[in-house]
Amino acid sequence: MTAGKGARSVTIRLDRPITRVTASAAGFGSAAVPVTGRRTATWPAEIRFRGIPARGARLTVRVAGTGPVRLTAIAETDGLTTVPGFQPRPPGLVTATREDGDLTAVTRTYTF
């Protein structure tokens, strides 16, 4: 996985609970983590990455059950000016102070 086009973070969401995750990146080694529990009232599994190396990272995910798995990847980039149809905010309005203010999120969903 790579962040691509200046994305500051990537979020991976899966439609089934995760049982184990292994992440590795060149120069950083790897880490494997067993996962227990289940998120309720939302996607059953979510992994967030910040500061992914330019060369990317390798992610291996084990999920519960059998059959196809739906995965949605979300790349987050600061700023809105590259969004088609962007228009500057009206005078008197300020940027949100939240971490996700003025954020562009691009998603893609895959089925494996």
Secondary structure as GFF3:
##gff-version 3
##sequence-region A 1 112
A	DSSP	beta_strand	9	14	.	.	.	ID=ss1
A	DSSP	beta_strand	18	25	.	.	.	ID=ss2
A	DSSP	beta_strand	29	34	.	.	.	ID=ss3
A	DSSP	beta_strand	45	50	.	.	.	ID=ss4
A	DSSP	beta_strand	58	63	.	.	.	ID=ss5
A	DSSP	beta_strand	70	78	.	.	.	ID=ss6
A	DSSP	beta_strand	103	111	.	.	.	ID=ss7
###
